[in-house]
Amino acid sequence: MHDGPMSSEGPPVDPGTAHNARVWNHWLGGKDNFPADRAVGDRVFQMYPSIVRVARADRAFLGRAVRFLAGEAGIRQFLDIGTGLPTADNVHEVAQRIAPDVRVVYVDHDPLVLRQARALLTSTPEGATAYVQADARDPGTILREAARTLDFARPIAIMMLGIVNFLLDDAEAHRVVDRLVEAVPSGSYLVLTHPTLELGGEHNVQAMDFWNRNAEPPIRARTGAQIAGLLHGVELVEPGLVSCSRWRPEGGVPDEVAQYGAVGRKP
C-alpha cells in the first residue's frame, strides 16, 4: 500500500514492450500509453476490429455492476484486482456517488498503473481508497494488504474484470478465485469478465496469438462452461453469465461482444 508520492516507486516501466494496461488504455481512447502499445493495439484492432467494442463494453459493464452493488445490493467495500490505468468512472467514483462511505482497494501489477495510482486515491472524506502493488497470482499478499483498509467481517465485492484470462493454467485460475472467495463473508460478491472465442469471438484466435508473441502478459480465452466453473462458489444474479454488454443493459438490447460477464453472490 502506498501513501506518499508514487512517481519514483515500483519497478521500472518498459516503454519498448506493449503491456496490457497501456494497450487497453489506448483502445479506450486514453493517453497513458507508448508507441509500442499503440502499434500492437492497432495491429490487434486490424486483425480483430471488435476488440475496441469489447474494451468499451467491459468498461460499461463495470459501471453497471458497481451501481448495482453499491445500490440494490448495499455493498460498501470493493476489492478491484487488475485495476488498469485510471480512467473516467473508476470504481470508487461510481460507488461513492451512491454511498459516500464506500471503501475501495485497487490492486495491479503494472508499474505504470502504480505511477498513476494517485488518481485512484481521490476518495470522499467519508470513504477510503488504497492501492496495492501485487500480482493476481498472489492472493495472500492481496488479502493481507487489503485488510488494512477493508473489514473482512463485512461483505466485500471482489472485482476481477479481464484479469483471470492472464492466469493461463486452469488449476491456478481456480486456486486464485477460490482463495479470494473463501476469504470474504457470506453476502459478498464476485464480479468477473473474461474473453472467449464464443459470442462472435471466433475470429480472435489470430489476434490473440499475435498478442502473445508481441505483448505482455500472455492471455487466453475460455469457454462459457470453463468460466462458469470458476464461479462455482457464488450464486449468479440475473441474468447470469452472459456477454458483458448484455448484463443488465440500460436501454435496448446491445450487440453481443466476445467477453463474458457475471456477478455472483456468496451464499
C-alpha positions, 0 to 999 in steps of 0.5 A: 500500500502506498501513501506518499508520492508514487512517481519514483516507486515500483519497478521500472516501466518498459516503454519498448514492450506493449503491456496490457494496461497501456494497450487497453488504455489506448483502445479506450481512447486514453493517453497513458500509453507508448508507441509500442502499445499503440502499434500492437493495439492497432495491429490487434484492432486490424486483425480483430476490429471488435476488440475496441467494442469489447474494451468499451463494453467491459468498461460499461459493464463495470459501471453497471455492476458497481451501481448495482452493488453499491445500490440494490445490493448495499455493498460498501467495500470493493476489492478491484484486482487488475485495476488498469490505468485510471480512467473516467468512472473508476470504481470508487467514483461510481460507488461513492456517488451512491454511498459516500462511505464506500471503501475501495482497494485497487490492486495491479501489477503494472508499474505504470498503473502504480505511477498513476495510482494517485488518481485512484486515491481521490476518495470522499472524506467519508470513504477510503481508497488504497492501492496495492502493488501485487500480482493476481497470482498472489492472493495472500499478499492481496488479502493481507494488504487489503485488510488494512483498509477493508473489514473482512467481517463485512461483505466485500465485492471482489472485482476481477474484470479481464484479469483471470484470462492472464492466469493461463493454467486452469488449476491456478485460475481456480486456486486464485478465485477460490482463495479470494472467495473463501476469504470474504463473508457470506453476502459478498460478491464476485464480479468477473469478465473474461474473453472467449472465442464464443459470442462472435469471438471466433475470429480472435484466435489470430489476434490473440496469438499475435498478442502473445508473441508481441505483448505482455502478459500472455492471455487466453480465452475460455469457454462459457462452461470453463468460466462458469466453473470458476464461479462455482462458489457464488450464486449468479444474479440475473441474468447470469453469465452472459456477454458483458454488454448484455448484463443488465443493459440500460436501454435496448438490447446491445450487440453481443461482444466476445467477453463474458460477464457475471456477478455472483453472490456468496451464499 
